[in-house]
């Protein structure tokens, strides 16, 4: 699987599970944390591939 497909499937799963959550402040913190971790993973993988092309 490509990293874009993995990110898309995780986003779909997050949307399905967020419909079931009774939202409070801590739920928002957890959601933002998950999104930040996913963005970091996605862009870290891109930088690794760019470094391999340069060397």
Secondary structure, 3 states (H helix, E strand, C coil): CCHHHHHHHHHHHHHHHHCCCCCCHHHHHHHHHHHHHHHHHHHHHHHHHHHHHHC
